[in-house]
Amino acid sequence: MDFETATYEAHSACSLALVMVKNSQIVGEYYSLIKPETDFFWKNIQIHGIHPENVADAPKFPDVWQEIKQYYQENRLIVAHNAGFDTKVLAGCLDYYHIQQPSYLSLCTVRTSRKLFPEMPNHRLNTVCDELAIPLEHHHDALEDSRACAKILLYQEDHFGVDPLKKLVLPM
């Protein structure tokens, strides 16, 4: 899961991507722009390149939620790089629209990377991708970031097994 936001407000999602993994294979992708009910902050635009005019005809979060809510179920694992940010945005959007918070499991590939690759200079998405030779051409594009996160997790599973990863899973 990867969100981009229009501002620093948790309910200001302006894009979302999911990459689905099953049996250690990427099996699907979802991407949508989202029309937030906030103005855009120039610094966020500078980071991700999404402008207000790009989302003018995009669905609002409740419509996007209808398309993706089936992925957020008890005992389903949702993975993000810097999951604290993405889970905060999801919770913020759900709260803003008075939608019930789902129960699911969360795993952060920043945390797994810190644990499994302590020698890396830092554990930002672009650094981890560079160190593991995972392509990341358009950092802060939600779909590309979500793909990279999935590939980091698959790399970690392949090289370390699932046991060290399971220890870092959190209930949401």
N, C-alpha and C positions, 0 to 999 in steps of 0.2 A: 504494500500500500504506500502510495506517496501522494501528498497534497502539496499544492502551491497556494499561497494566500495573497489576497489583495492588500491587506494591512497586517498589523501585529495582533489584531483581534482574532480570537480562536474561531469565531463563526464566519470568517471572511474567505472561506475556500473559493478559489477561482479555477482550479483544475484538480482532477483526481485520476489516478491510474491504479489499476490492480493487475498483477500478473499471477495467474493461477498455476500452481505446481501440484502435480499428483504423481506418485510413484517416482519421485526424483526427476521429473521431466516437466518442462514448461508446456502447459496444455491449453492456455488461453490468456487473453488480454482484454482489459476494459479501459477505456479512456473517455473522459468527458471534460469539456470546459464547464464551468459553473458560473452562473450570474449571482454574485454576492449582493447582499443588501447593505453594502458599504461602498464608500468611495475607495479609489485605489491610492496607495501611498507610493510616491515616486521611487523610493528605494526598493520596494518589492517589485515594481515594474522593471527596474534596472537588473534585478537578480534573475527573474524568470522570463521577462520579455512579453508578458501577457498584459495587454492594454484594455481599458474599459470597452472600447469598440469591438475587441475580439470576443467578448462575452455578452454583447448586447442581445443576441438572440439565443443564448445558451439557456439550458434549463436551470431552475433554482434547485438548491440542495434537496428538498423533499422529493422532487421528480427523479433525481439521480439516486437517492436512497432506495426508491422503489425498485430500481434496476439492480442494486448491489446488495441489498439487505440479506439475501439468502446466504451470502458468504460469512456473515457475522453471526455465528451460532456457537452455543456452548460446545466446548471441546474442538472447535475449529481454530486452527492456528493462523493468525494474521501477523505478518512479518513486515517490518519497516526498518530503514536505516535512520537512526535517531527516532525510534518509535515514540518517545515521550512527546515529541512535537506532533507527529501525525495522529496519535491517539487523542491528544489534546484538541486538535482541530476537529476530528470526528466528533468527540464529545461536545465541543462548543457548537458545532452545527446542529447536532441533535437537540441540545438544550435550547438553542435559539428558536428552533421550530417546534418545540414541545413534543419531540419524538422520543419514545422510550429508549433508554440506553440498552444495547444488547450485551449479552455475556459471551465472551470469547476468550481465547488464549492469545497472548502477545509475545513476540520475540523481537529483540532489537539487534540488528547486525552490527551496530556500533559496539554494543556490549560483547557480542560474540567475538568480534574482531579484536577488541582489547584483550580478551581472555586468550584467544588462540594465536594472535599475532602481536605479542607485547613489544616486539622489536621495531614495529613500524613507527615512523616519525610522528604520525597522528592517525586518527581513524576516521577521517572525513571520507565521504563516499568516493570522491575523485582519487584520493590517495590510496584507499584500499583497492579500488579498481586498477590503478596503475601498478601497484605492487603485485596483484594477482593476474595481470594481463587480461582484464575484463574490459571490453570496449565500453566507453562512456564519452560519446562525442558531444552531446548536448546536455551537460549538467544543468539541473533545475528544469528540465522538461520532465513532467511527472511520469510519463510512460517510460522514457529512457532510464530515469532514476529507479523506477519500480523494477524494470528488467534487470538492471545492474544489481539491485538488492537481492533479487531471486537468484541470480548467478553467483553472488557472494555466498549465499546460504548453501547452494548446491555444491560449490567448491569446498566449503567447510565440512559439509556432510561427507563428501567424497574422501577428503583427506583426514578427517578426525572421527568420523562416525557420528551417530545421533546422540550418544550419551552426554558428551559435554554440552551439547546444544539444549537438551531437555532440561538440564539444571538451571538454565537461564530463562525458561518460559514462565510468564506471569499471567495470572487470571485477571481479566478485565471485567 
